Every structure is written in C-alpha cells, then in structure tokens.
C-alpha cells in the first residue's frame, strides 16, 4: 500500500503567508503609482490621499502638502501593513478638484489620463510581478 502524509496546516500557513505578501505588495505598488502619478503644483492633491480599511476615509486637509510624495506613500504602506485577508482597503482623495484632475484631462501635461484609472489598468501586471517574485 502506498501512503503519503500531507501537512495541510503547514501548507495553509505557507500559502496564506505568500498570499498576504502578494496582496500587500500589490496594494503598495498600486498606491505608490497613483500617488506618484498625481500631478503636483503645491503638493496638496498628492498629500491628500488617505488610506482606510473596511471604510472610506472622508478626510481632506487643505493645509497638508506633500510635493515629493514619500510621506503619503509611507502613510499608505503603514495602513497596508494592518490589512488582513478579507479586509477591504481603500484610498480616497476628497479634495473637490481631485475628480476634475482624474476625469476631465484638466492636467493636460502632468496627468492627462488621470492618476487612478491609468494605474488600475496596470494592476494585473503588478500582481503578476509580485507572484513571480515569490517563485
């Protein structure tokens, strides 16, 4: 008789760990791309991306500026670290002119096709890249 044992618990833990790495890494890459593709004049629009878990952030801060983007990317990554499988993660920018920049081509030079839409199109390749890194 042929017999082979399989540790399902160990397999599940290993798979869950890899899944979390792919999910969090992909979310981080997408957030960074959106933030860095956000056009900068004063840095107010770039600095007003707010992450949230299982809700939408309604925050807007007219006094917050981030021309370089590193603080805003770090803010997103800090929140992503708290995400668990099954959570819903969102990034919101509630400044009144954010949809104008995203949808009207108002920023013809810096973001003619928006910041979010152009990066969502790339999301499949972002995830595939993260999967390949784990092999």
C-alpha positions, 0 to 999 in steps of 0.5 A, a space after each residue: 500500500 502506498 501512503 503519503 502524509 500531507 501537512 495541510 496546516 503547514 501548507 495553509 500557513 505557507 500559502 496564506 503567508 505568500 498570499 498576504 505578501 502578494 496582496 500587500 505588495 500589490 496594494 503598495 505598488 498600486 498606491 505608490 503609482 497613483 500617488 506618484 502619478 498625481 500631478 503636483 503644483 503645491 503638493 496638496 492633491 498628492 498629500 491628500 490621499 488617505 488610506 482606510 480599511 473596511 471604510 472610506 476615509 472622508 478626510 481632506 486637509 487643505 493645509 497638508 502638502 506633500 510635493 515629493 510624495 514619500 510621506 503619503 506613500 509611507 502613510 499608505 504602506 503603514 495602513 497596508 501593513 494592518 490589512 488582513 485577508 478579507 479586509 477591504 482597503 481603500 484610498 480616497 482623495 476628497 479634495 473637490 478638484 481631485 475628480 476634475 484632475 482624474 476625469 476631465 484631462 484638466 492636467 493636460 501635461 502632468 496627468 492627462 489620463 488621470 492618476 487612478 484609472 491609468 494605474 488600475 489598468 496596470 494592476 494585473 501586471 503588478 500582481 503578476 510581478 509580485 507572484 513571480 517574485 515569490 517563485 
